[in-house]
Amino acid sequence: MLEKISACRLLPLLLISLLITACATGPSTPTEVGNTTRSPHPNPEVESQLMRLEAAEILAQEGEYQQSLDMIQSIRLQQLPQDSLWRLLVLSAETSLALEEGRLTLQYLQRVTDALNSLTRQQGYQLAGYKSQAFELTGHYTAAVNQSFRQTLLAGSNAERTRAEERLWRLLSQVSGEELELLKASTSQPLLKGWVALAEVRQQTSEDFAAFNSLIAAWRSQWAGHPAHQQPPEDIQRLAELSQHQVEHLGIFLPTSGPLADAAKAIRNALVARHFHSLHEGKHHPRLTFFDTQGESLDELYERAQEAGVEVVIGPLAKSRVDLLARRSSLPLPTLALNYSNLETTANQQLFQFGLSAENEAAQVARKAWQTGFRHALALTPEGNWGTRVERGFVEAWRELGGEITHTRQFGDDKSLDSALRELLEVNLSQERHQRLTRLLGQRPHFVARPREDSDFLFLHADTSTARQVKPALSFLMASELPVMATSFIYTGSPNPTQDDDMNGIAFTDITWYLDPGAPLQEEIRSAWPASMNRYGRLYAMGVDAYLLAQRLELLEVLPSTRLEGATGRLNQSEGRIQRELLWAQFINGRPQPLPEGAFVQEPLVDQLIAD
């Protein structure tokens, strides 16, 4: 077995073995760890804890972070000297952050700081940095902002203050417009209010270039003494340059016939509605020219678009055509495709891809579950290519985060939902054990089938009618307490409390228009095309967002931290693919309500720390 252990891993294991042996025998000579030599502590119990701390440090230095955390857990804080407690705090924070365990980091920080008598200014600066990183990992961006701002106040040098301000500004880009308003209203710190107000300028300008000059002038007038007044963030300077160039002509590649005609019509209606809405509000409204893709090659379409003076193309819609674009090294015009290609990467710098990807939603469910503190997942998806793709998207995202897949199952024509759930929860194995016991004893003992208890939650991708059966089925199988987190596929977009009451407790992610309705443009579209909106609501939202995205492709490329508040979610781009940050809701009394901050959270520490 030892032959299989590499030399780099064997050394720390041998050192730890020596340390633990020394703990047991009571060291009487100076202890040497790495390049540090110290005299043993006269109290054997204290010395034992110091050696465990040193062993944990060795493991962390060798990249064995999980083993290091396991060792840290065994340390008795009350027996560590005060000067060693800070070493433990730094080690536990940096080790758990290396594993991207935000909740665990906060637990360690709270545990150790409670034992510390006091902190120096420099230690306070460092602690705030750890908390900021941990809150970001758990998805609590406003709490992360507050901790980074605290760092700016505790900085002991200009370099430290600059690093803290850069991190603060980056975090503010991840906060939604609504959260920015709440943050500005809740803080009593004038400087933080100024940073938030500047972040609002950036966000509003990203959506309306023409407003930049007046917005930045108003900010400078109000915040003349703010640090960002003399040295504004670099992206504010780039935004000033980009805002001078408006896209004047959009070309839209959509079919008017064929299998995608209805979907294309919804997108076309949305583009026209967004155009006239901008016109009526006095905002920039580029000219729109539509090109029928049916029966024409991509080369012919681009040639016609260039002849018409088009600056940016929206479309095509068919995945096969997006695949063709992704295989090209370049395009005649910057293009926002309305689908995602099957290619994972493309060298085409002119191509941006935007769509309603269920795989993208599955990845967001994985991220939310991880931030919640879940680590072991079950997955239930429909049979067929689509269900398999979504399952694969979830599994890959979950494993990349560090989560474990306990079991996956699919339902459909070959397997009923009940059978899939029984196999998923291993109720069938419980029944098989009962049958074997019955045969062994020759009598039928009292028996209640029990579901597995080694999973934290169920990932669900199913249509509305199927999703309505899941919670009752889980209750019947004695798994009613199992949290369920789902994609938007479970919700029709229209509240139906009578029938959706069976989905109470299920959390799901969906577009802004469905979970935060009331946008004037949404109401205008619903009035104009009520039947079509009920059926293709998400496509209408996609068309509305495409109108803005096509005018901001250069901005998204030059300033990748930019987020646009859209109808389908908060929009940003990564490697030419538009990412949608969706809203979260939970069915309560048959209606989707905003997902409570502490939903599914068994350990309330994060919420407690935020409140503090």
C-alpha positions as CSV (number, residue, x, y, z in Angstrom):
1,M,0.0,0.0,0.0
2,L,2.9,2.4,0.9
3,E,4.3,1.9,-2.6
4,K,1.2,3.6,-4.0
5,I,1.6,6.7,-1.9
6,S,3.6,9.4,-3.7
7,A,6.6,10.9,-1.9
8,C,4.9,14.3,-1.7
9,R,2.0,12.8,0.2
10,L,4.0,10.4,2.3
11,L,6.1,13.1,3.9
12,P,3.2,15.0,5.6
13,L,1.7,11.7,6.7
14,L,5.0,10.6,8.4
15,L,5.4,14.0,10.0
16,I,1.9,13.9,11.4
17,S,2.5,10.4,12.7
18,L,5.6,11.6,14.5
19,L,3.7,14.5,15.9
20,I,0.9,12.4,17.2
21,T,3.4,9.9,18.7
22,A,5.1,12.8,20.4
23,C,1.8,13.9,21.8
24,A,1.3,10.5,23.3
25,T,4.7,10.2,24.9
26,G,5.0,13.8,26.1
27,P,7.8,15.6,24.2
28,S,10.8,16.8,26.2
29,T,12.9,18.3,23.4
30,P,12.3,21.2,21.0
31,T,9.8,20.5,18.3
32,E,10.7,21.3,14.7
33,V,8.0,21.8,12.0
34,G,9.2,22.9,8.6
35,N,11.7,25.7,9.3
36,T,10.2,26.6,12.7
37,T,11.7,25.4,16.0
38,R,9.9,25.9,19.3
39,S,10.2,24.6,22.9
40,P,7.5,22.2,24.0
41,H,4.7,23.6,26.1
42,P,5.0,22.5,29.8
43,N,1.4,21.4,29.8
44,P,1.1,18.1,27.9
45,E,-2.6,18.8,27.0
46,V,-1.8,22.2,25.6
47,E,1.2,20.7,23.7
48,S,-1.1,18.0,22.2
49,Q,-3.4,20.7,20.8
50,L,-0.4,22.7,19.4
51,M,0.9,19.6,17.7
52,R,-2.5,19.0,16.1
53,L,-2.5,22.6,14.8
54,E,1.0,22.1,13.4
55,A,-0.1,18.8,11.8
56,A,-3.1,20.6,10.2
57,E,-0.8,23.3,8.9
58,I,1.4,20.6,7.3
59,L,-1.6,19.0,5.6
60,A,-2.8,22.4,4.3
61,Q,0.7,23.2,2.9
62,E,0.6,19.9,1.0
63,G,-2.8,20.7,-0.4
64,E,-4.6,18.1,1.7
65,Y,-7.3,20.5,2.7
66,Q,-10.0,18.1,3.7
67,Q,-7.6,16.2,6.0
68,S,-6.4,19.5,7.4
69,L,-10.0,20.5,8.3
70,D,-10.6,17.1,9.9
71,M,-7.6,17.7,12.1
72,I,-8.8,21.2,12.9
73,Q,-12.1,19.8,14.1
74,S,-10.3,17.7,16.7
75,I,-8.5,20.7,18.3
76,R,-9.8,21.8,21.7
77,L,-9.9,25.6,21.5
78,Q,-10.0,26.1,25.3
79,Q,-6.6,24.5,25.5
80,L,-4.9,26.6,22.9
81,P,-2.9,29.8,23.9
82,Q,-4.3,33.1,22.6
83,D,-1.4,33.6,20.2
84,S,-2.1,30.2,18.6
85,L,-5.9,30.9,18.2
86,W,-5.2,33.4,15.4
87,R,-3.0,30.9,13.6
88,L,-6.0,28.5,13.9
89,L,-8.4,31.1,12.5
90,V,-6.2,31.9,9.5
91,L,-5.6,28.2,8.8
92,S,-9.3,27.1,9.1
93,A,-10.4,30.1,7.0
94,E,-7.9,29.7,4.2
95,T,-8.3,25.9,4.1
96,S,-12.2,25.9,4.0
97,L,-12.1,28.7,1.4
98,A,-9.7,26.7,-0.7
99,L,-12.5,24.0,-0.7
100,E,-15.1,26.7,-1.5
101,E,-16.9,25.8,1.6
102,G,-18.4,29.2,2.5
103,R,-20.8,28.0,5.2
104,L,-18.0,26.0,6.9
105,T,-15.7,29.0,6.7
106,L,-18.3,31.1,8.6
107,Q,-18.7,28.4,11.2
108,Y,-15.0,28.2,11.8
109,L,-14.6,32.0,12.0
110,Q,-17.4,32.3,14.5
111,R,-16.1,29.4,16.6
112,V,-12.5,30.9,16.8
113,T,-13.4,34.5,17.2
114,D,-15.6,33.7,20.1
115,A,-12.5,32.3,21.9
116,L,-10.3,35.3,21.0
117,N,-9.9,38.0,23.6
118,S,-9.3,40.8,21.1
119,L,-8.2,41.6,17.5
120,T,-5.7,44.0,16.2
121,R,-6.6,46.4,13.4
122,Q,-4.7,44.2,10.9
123,Q,-6.4,41.1,12.1
124,G,-9.8,42.8,11.8
125,Y,-8.9,43.7,8.2
126,Q,-8.0,40.1,7.5
127,L,-11.1,38.7,9.2
128,A,-13.4,40.9,7.2
129,G,-11.8,39.7,4.0
130,Y,-12.4,36.1,5.0
131,K,-16.0,36.8,5.8
132,S,-16.5,38.6,2.5
133,Q,-15.2,35.6,0.6
134,A,-17.3,33.2,2.6
135,F,-20.5,35.3,2.1
136,E,-19.9,35.5,-1.6
137,L,-19.6,31.7,-1.8
138,T,-22.9,31.3,0.0
139,G,-24.6,33.8,-2.4
140,H,-25.1,36.5,0.3
141,Y,-23.6,39.3,-1.9
142,T,-24.9,42.2,0.2
143,A,-23.3,40.7,3.3
144,A,-20.1,40.3,1.3
145,V,-20.3,43.9,0.2
146,N,-20.6,45.1,3.8
147,Q,-17.5,43.1,4.9
148,S,-15.4,44.4,2.0
149,F,-16.4,47.9,2.9
150,R,-15.4,47.2,6.5
151,Q,-12.0,46.2,5.0
152,T,-11.7,49.6,3.3
153,L,-12.1,51.2,6.8
154,L,-9.6,48.9,8.5
155,A,-6.9,49.1,5.8
156,G,-3.5,49.9,7.2
157,S,-2.0,51.0,3.9
158,N,-3.0,52.5,0.6
159,A,-2.3,49.1,-1.1
160,E,-4.6,47.3,1.3
161,R,-7.3,50.0,0.8
162,T,-7.0,49.8,-3.0
163,R,-7.4,46.0,-2.9
164,A,-10.4,46.2,-0.7
165,E,-12.0,48.9,-2.8
166,E,-11.4,46.8,-6.0
167,R,-13.1,43.8,-4.4
168,L,-16.0,46.0,-3.1
169,W,-16.6,47.3,-6.6
170,R,-16.5,43.8,-8.1
171,L,-19.0,42.6,-5.6
172,L,-21.4,45.5,-6.2
173,S,-21.6,44.4,-9.8
174,Q,-23.2,41.1,-8.7
175,V,-25.9,42.9,-6.6
176,S,-29.2,43.4,-8.4
177,G,-30.8,46.8,-8.7
178,E,-33.4,46.0,-6.1
179,E,-30.7,44.9,-3.7
180,L,-28.7,48.0,-4.4
181,E,-31.6,50.2,-3.3
182,L,-32.1,48.1,-0.1
183,L,-28.4,48.3,0.6
184,K,-28.3,52.1,0.2
185,A,-31.3,52.5,2.4
186,S,-30.1,50.2,5.1
187,T,-26.5,51.4,5.6
188,S,-25.6,54.4,7.7
189,Q,-22.1,54.6,6.2
190,P,-21.9,57.7,3.8
191,L,-18.9,56.3,1.9
192,L,-20.7,53.0,1.2
193,K,-23.8,54.9,0.1
194,G,-21.5,56.6,-2.4
195,W,-20.2,53.3,-3.7
196,V,-23.7,52.0,-4.1
197,A,-24.9,55.1,-5.8
198,L,-22.0,54.8,-8.3
199,A,-22.9,51.1,-8.9
200,E,-26.5,52.3,-9.7
201,V,-25.0,54.7,-12.3
202,R,-23.1,51.8,-13.9
203,Q,-26.2,49.6,-14.0
204,Q,-28.6,52.3,-15.3
205,T,-26.0,53.3,-18.0
206,S,-25.6,49.7,-19.1
207,E,-29.2,49.7,-20.0
208,D,-29.5,53.3,-21.3
209,F,-26.2,54.7,-22.7
210,A,-27.8,58.1,-23.3
211,A,-28.2,58.6,-19.6
212,F,-24.5,58.3,-18.7
213,N,-23.5,61.9,-18.8
214,S,-26.4,63.2,-16.7
215,L,-26.1,60.3,-14.2
216,I,-22.4,60.6,-13.7
217,A,-22.6,64.4,-13.4
218,A,-25.2,64.1,-10.7
219,W,-23.1,61.5,-8.8
220,R,-20.0,63.7,-8.9
221,S,-22.0,66.7,-7.7
222,Q,-23.3,64.7,-4.7
223,W,-20.2,62.8,-3.8
224,A,-17.4,65.3,-4.4
225,G,-15.3,64.0,-1.5
226,H,-15.7,60.3,-2.3
227,P,-12.6,58.2,-3.0
228,A,-14.0,57.2,-6.4
229,H,-14.4,60.9,-7.4
230,Q,-10.7,61.4,-7.9
231,Q,-9.9,57.9,-9.0
232,P,-13.1,56.3,-10.5
233,P,-13.1,52.5,-11.2
234,E,-11.7,51.6,-14.6
235,D,-15.0,50.2,-15.9
236,I,-16.7,53.5,-15.2
237,Q,-14.1,55.1,-17.5
238,R,-14.6,52.4,-20.2
239,L,-18.4,52.8,-19.8
240,A,-18.0,56.5,-20.6
241,E,-16.2,55.7,-23.8
242,L,-18.7,52.9,-24.9
243,S,-21.7,55.1,-24.1
244,Q,-20.7,57.3,-27.0
245,H,-21.4,54.6,-29.6
246,Q,-25.0,53.5,-30.2
247,V,-26.1,50.7,-32.4
248,E,-28.4,52.2,-35.1
249,H,-29.6,49.2,-37.1
250,L,-30.5,45.7,-36.0
251,G,-31.1,42.8,-38.5
252,I,-33.2,39.9,-37.3
253,F,-32.8,36.4,-38.9
254,L,-36.1,34.5,-38.1
255,P,-38.2,32.0,-40.1
256,T,-41.8,32.9,-41.1
257,S,-42.7,29.2,-41.8
258,G,-41.7,25.8,-40.8
259,P,-41.5,24.1,-37.3
260,L,-40.1,27.2,-35.6
261,A,-42.5,29.7,-37.1
262,D,-44.7,30.1,-33.9
263,A,-41.7,30.5,-31.6
264,A,-40.2,33.0,-34.1
265,K,-43.4,34.9,-34.3
266,A,-43.4,35.4,-30.5
267,I,-39.8,36.6,-30.5
268,R,-40.6,39.0,-33.5
269,N,-43.6,40.4,-31.7
270,A,-41.5,41.0,-28.6
271,L,-38.8,42.8,-30.5
272,V,-41.3,45.1,-32.1
273,A,-43.0,45.8,-28.8
274,R,-39.7,46.6,-27.1
275,H,-38.8,48.9,-30.0
276,F,-42.0,50.9,-29.8
277,H,-41.8,50.9,-26.0
278,S,-38.4,52.5,-26.2
279,L,-39.7,55.0,-28.8
280,H,-42.5,56.1,-26.5
281,E,-40.2,56.5,-23.5
282,G,-37.8,58.7,-25.5
283,K,-35.0,56.1,-25.3
284,H,-32.7,55.0,-28.1
285,H,-34.5,52.8,-30.6
286,P,-32.4,51.3,-33.4
287,R,-34.0,50.5,-36.8
288,L,-35.2,46.9,-37.2
289,T,-35.0,44.9,-40.4
290,F,-36.4,41.4,-40.5
291,F,-35.0,38.7,-42.8
292,D,-36.8,35.4,-43.5
293,T,-34.4,32.5,-42.9
294,Q,-36.6,30.0,-44.7
295,G,-34.9,28.8,-47.9
296,E,-31.9,31.1,-47.7
297,S,-28.3,30.3,-46.7
298,L,-26.4,32.0,-44.0
299,D,-24.1,33.6,-46.5
300,E,-27.1,35.0,-48.4
301,L,-28.6,36.4,-45.3
302,Y,-25.5,38.2,-44.2
303,E,-24.9,39.6,-47.6
304,R,-28.4,41.0,-47.7
305,A,-28.0,42.4,-44.1
306,Q,-24.8,44.2,-45.0
307,E,-26.3,45.7,-48.1
308,A,-29.2,47.0,-45.9
309,G,-26.7,48.7,-43.5
310,V,-27.3,46.3,-40.6
311,E,-24.7,46.7,-37.7
312,V,-25.7,43.8,-35.5
313,V,-27.6,40.6,-36.2
314,I,-30.2,38.9,-33.9
315,G,-30.7,35.2,-34.8
316,P,-30.8,32.6,-36.2
317,L,-33.1,30.5,-34.0
318,A,-32.5,27.0,-35.3
319,K,-29.8,25.1,-33.2
320,S,-28.4,23.5,-36.4
321,R,-27.7,27.0,-37.9
322,V,-26.1,28.2,-34.7
323,D,-23.9,25.2,-34.9
324,L,-22.8,26.3,-38.4
325,L,-22.0,29.8,-37.1
326,A,-20.0,28.4,-34.1
327,R,-17.8,26.4,-36.5
328,R,-16.8,29.5,-38.5
329,S,-13.7,31.4,-37.4
330,S,-15.4,34.8,-38.0
331,L,-18.7,36.4,-39.2
332,P,-19.4,39.4,-41.4
333,L,-21.4,41.1,-38.6
334,P,-21.5,40.8,-34.8
335,T,-24.3,38.3,-34.1
336,L,-26.6,37.4,-31.2
337,A,-27.8,33.9,-31.9
338,L,-31.1,32.9,-30.3
339,N,-29.9,29.4,-29.3
340,Y,-26.9,27.6,-28.1
341,S,-24.6,25.5,-30.3
342,N,-23.7,21.9,-29.4
343,L,-20.0,23.0,-29.4
344,E,-18.6,23.7,-26.0
345,T,-16.2,26.3,-27.3
346,T,-15.8,28.4,-30.4
347,A,-13.0,30.7,-31.6
348,N,-15.6,33.0,-33.3
349,Q,-15.3,36.4,-31.6
350,Q,-18.3,37.9,-33.4
351,L,-20.7,35.2,-32.1
352,F,-22.8,35.5,-28.9
353,Q,-25.3,32.8,-28.0
354,F,-28.5,33.5,-26.0
355,G,-31.4,31.1,-25.3
356,L,-33.6,29.5,-22.7
357,S,-31.3,26.7,-21.7
358,A,-32.7,24.1,-19.3
359,E,-29.1,22.9,-18.7
360,N,-28.2,26.4,-17.6
361,E,-31.1,26.3,-15.1
362,A,-29.9,22.9,-13.8
363,A,-26.5,24.4,-13.1
364,Q,-28.2,27.2,-11.2
365,V,-30.1,24.8,-9.1
366,A,-26.9,23.0,-8.3
367,R,-25.2,26.3,-7.3
368,K,-28.2,27.3,-5.1
369,A,-28.3,23.9,-3.4
370,W,-24.6,24.1,-2.7
371,Q,-24.9,27.6,-1.2
372,T,-27.7,26.3,0.9
373,G,-25.3,23.8,2.4
374,F,-26.5,20.6,0.7
375,R,-23.8,18.1,-0.4
376,H,-25.7,14.9,-1.4
377,A,-28.2,15.0,-4.2
378,L,-30.8,12.8,-5.8
379,A,-31.9,13.6,-9.4
380,L,-35.2,12.9,-11.2
381,T,-35.7,13.8,-14.8
382,P,-37.9,12.6,-17.8
383,E,-36.8,10.0,-20.2
384,G,-35.5,11.1,-23.6
385,N,-32.7,13.2,-25.0
386,W,-33.9,16.5,-23.3
387,G,-34.2,14.9,-19.9
388,T,-30.8,13.2,-20.3
389,R,-29.2,16.5,-21.2
390,V,-30.6,18.3,-18.2
391,E,-29.6,15.5,-15.9
392,R,-26.1,15.6,-17.3
393,G,-26.0,19.3,-16.9
394,F,-27.0,19.1,-13.3
395,V,-24.7,16.2,-12.4
396,E,-21.6,17.9,-14.0
397,A,-22.3,21.2,-12.3
398,W,-22.9,19.5,-8.9
399,R,-19.8,17.4,-9.1
400,E,-17.7,20.4,-10.2
401,L,-18.8,22.2,-7.0
402,G,-17.8,19.1,-5.0
403,G,-21.2,17.6,-4.4
404,E,-22.0,13.9,-4.5
405,I,-24.7,12.3,-6.6
406,T,-26.5,9.7,-4.4
407,H,-28.7,8.4,-7.2
408,T,-30.4,9.4,-10.5
409,R,-33.6,8.1,-12.1
410,Q,-35.7,8.9,-15.1
411,F,-39.5,8.5,-15.6
412,G,-41.6,8.2,-18.6
413,D,-43.2,5.5,-20.8
414,D,-40.7,2.8,-19.6
415,K,-40.9,3.7,-15.9
416,S,-43.7,5.4,-14.0
417,L,-43.1,8.3,-11.6
418,D,-44.0,6.1,-8.7
419,S,-41.5,3.4,-9.7
420,A,-38.8,5.9,-10.4
421,L,-39.2,7.5,-7.0
422,R,-39.3,4.1,-5.2
423,E,-36.0,3.2,-6.9
424,L,-34.5,6.6,-6.3
425,L,-35.3,6.4,-2.5
426,E,-34.4,2.7,-2.5
427,V,-37.8,1.9,-0.9
428,N,-37.7,-1.2,-3.1
429,L,-34.5,-2.4,-1.4
430,S,-36.2,-1.9,2.0
431,Q,-39.1,-4.1,0.7
432,E,-36.6,-6.7,-0.6
433,R,-34.9,-6.9,2.8
434,H,-38.3,-7.4,4.4
435,Q,-39.1,-10.3,2.1
436,R,-35.7,-12.0,2.8
437,L,-36.3,-11.6,6.5
438,T,-39.8,-13.1,6.1
439,R,-38.4,-16.1,4.3
440,L,-35.6,-16.5,6.9
441,L,-37.9,-16.3,9.9
442,G,-40.8,-18.2,8.4
443,Q,-43.2,-15.4,9.5
444,R,-44.1,-11.9,8.5
445,P,-42.7,-9.4,11.0
446,H,-44.2,-5.9,11.4
447,F,-42.8,-3.8,8.5
448,V,-42.9,-0.2,7.3
449,A,-40.9,0.6,4.1
450,R,-38.3,3.3,4.8
451,P,-36.7,5.6,2.2
452,R,-33.0,6.2,2.2
453,E,-31.8,9.0,4.5
454,D,-28.4,9.7,3.0
455,S,-29.5,12.5,0.6
456,D,-30.0,16.3,1.3
457,F,-32.4,17.1,-1.5
458,L,-34.0,16.1,-4.8
459,F,-33.3,17.8,-8.0
460,L,-36.4,17.8,-10.2
461,H,-36.9,18.5,-13.9
462,A,-40.5,17.8,-14.8
463,D,-43.5,19.4,-16.4
464,T,-46.3,20.9,-14.3
465,S,-48.6,17.9,-14.3
466,T,-45.9,15.6,-13.2
467,A,-44.4,18.0,-10.6
468,R,-47.9,18.1,-9.0
469,Q,-47.5,14.4,-8.2
470,V,-44.1,14.5,-6.7
471,K,-44.8,15.9,-3.2
472,P,-47.8,13.6,-2.6
473,A,-45.7,10.7,-3.7
474,L,-42.9,11.6,-1.4
475,S,-45.3,11.9,1.5
476,F,-46.7,8.4,0.7
477,L,-43.1,7.1,0.7
478,M,-42.4,8.7,4.1
479,A,-40.0,11.2,2.5
480,S,-42.1,14.4,2.9
481,E,-39.3,16.2,4.6
482,L,-36.9,15.8,1.6
483,P,-36.3,19.2,0.1
484,V,-37.2,19.5,-3.6
485,M,-35.5,22.1,-5.9
486,A,-36.6,22.3,-9.6
487,T,-36.1,24.0,-12.9
488,S,-38.7,26.5,-14.3
489,F,-40.3,23.6,-16.3
490,I,-42.6,22.9,-13.3
491,Y,-44.4,26.3,-13.5
492,T,-46.8,27.4,-16.3
493,G,-46.2,31.1,-15.6
494,S,-49.8,31.7,-14.4
495,P,-50.8,31.2,-10.8
496,N,-53.1,28.3,-10.2
497,P,-53.4,27.9,-6.5
498,T,-56.0,25.2,-6.6
499,Q,-54.0,22.7,-8.6
500,D,-50.5,23.9,-7.6
501,D,-51.3,23.4,-4.0
502,D,-49.8,19.9,-4.4
503,M,-46.4,21.6,-5.1
504,N,-46.2,23.4,-1.8
505,G,-42.7,23.4,-0.5
506,I,-41.0,22.9,-3.9
507,A,-38.4,25.6,-4.7
508,F,-37.8,26.5,-8.3
509,T,-36.0,29.0,-10.4
510,D,-37.7,31.1,-13.2
511,I,-37.6,34.2,-15.3
512,T,-38.1,37.7,-13.8
513,W,-41.3,38.3,-15.7
514,Y,-42.9,35.3,-14.1
515,L,-41.7,35.7,-10.5
516,D,-41.7,39.5,-10.4
517,P,-44.6,40.5,-12.7
518,G,-45.8,44.0,-13.3
519,A,-43.3,45.4,-15.7
520,P,-45.2,47.9,-18.0
521,L,-43.9,46.3,-21.2
522,Q,-45.0,42.9,-20.0
523,E,-48.5,44.2,-19.5
524,E,-48.5,45.8,-22.9
525,I,-47.5,42.6,-24.6
526,R,-50.0,40.6,-22.6
527,S,-52.8,43.0,-23.7
528,A,-51.7,42.8,-27.3
529,W,-51.2,39.0,-27.6
530,P,-53.0,37.4,-24.6
531,A,-53.3,33.8,-26.0
532,S,-49.8,33.8,-27.4
533,M,-48.3,35.3,-24.3
534,N,-49.9,32.5,-22.1
535,R,-48.2,29.9,-24.3
536,Y,-45.0,31.5,-25.3
537,G,-44.4,33.9,-22.4
538,R,-40.8,32.9,-21.9
539,L,-40.0,33.4,-25.6
540,Y,-41.6,36.9,-25.4
541,A,-39.3,37.7,-22.5
542,M,-36.4,36.3,-24.5
543,G,-37.2,38.6,-27.5
544,V,-37.4,41.6,-25.2
545,D,-33.9,40.8,-23.8
546,A,-32.5,40.2,-27.2
547,Y,-33.3,43.7,-28.2
548,L,-31.1,45.1,-25.4
549,L,-28.4,42.5,-25.6
550,A,-27.8,43.1,-29.3
551,Q,-27.0,46.7,-28.5
552,R,-24.7,45.8,-25.7
553,L,-22.5,43.1,-27.2
554,E,-19.4,45.3,-27.1
555,L,-20.1,46.3,-23.5
556,L,-20.4,42.7,-22.4
557,E,-17.2,41.8,-24.2
558,V,-15.1,44.7,-22.9
559,L,-16.6,44.7,-19.4
560,P,-17.5,41.0,-18.6
561,S,-18.5,41.9,-15.1
562,T,-21.5,43.8,-16.5
563,R,-25.0,42.5,-15.6
564,L,-28.1,43.7,-17.4
565,E,-31.5,43.5,-15.6
566,G,-33.6,41.5,-18.1
567,A,-37.0,40.0,-18.5
568,T,-35.5,36.5,-18.4
569,G,-33.1,37.2,-15.5
570,R,-29.9,39.1,-14.8
571,L,-27.8,38.8,-17.9
572,N,-24.0,38.6,-18.3
573,Q,-21.7,36.7,-20.7
574,S,-19.0,34.2,-20.4
575,E,-17.0,33.0,-23.4
576,G,-19.6,34.4,-25.8
577,R,-22.5,32.6,-24.0
578,I,-25.2,34.8,-22.4
579,Q,-25.8,33.6,-18.8
580,R,-29.1,34.2,-17.0
581,E,-29.2,34.6,-13.3
582,L,-32.8,33.6,-12.5
583,L,-35.0,34.4,-9.5
584,W,-36.0,31.8,-6.9
585,A,-39.4,31.1,-5.6
586,Q,-41.2,28.5,-3.5
587,F,-44.8,27.3,-3.7
588,I,-46.7,28.4,-0.6
589,N,-50.5,27.9,-0.5
590,G,-50.3,27.0,-4.2
591,R,-48.7,30.3,-5.2
592,P,-45.1,31.0,-6.1
593,Q,-43.6,33.3,-3.4
594,P,-40.0,34.6,-3.1
595,L,-37.8,31.9,-1.7
596,P,-37.2,32.8,2.0
597,E,-33.6,33.6,2.9
598,G,-33.2,30.6,5.2
599,A,-35.3,28.1,3.3
600,F,-33.9,24.5,3.8
601,V,-31.1,25.9,5.9
602,Q,-30.7,23.7,9.0
603,E,-27.8,25.7,10.4
604,P,-28.9,29.4,11.0
605,L,-25.4,30.7,11.5
606,V,-25.2,32.5,8.1
607,D,-28.4,34.4,8.7
608,Q,-27.3,35.2,12.3
609,L,-24.0,36.6,11.1
610,I,-25.7,38.7,8.4
611,A,-28.0,40.2,11.1
612,D,-25.0,40.9,13.3
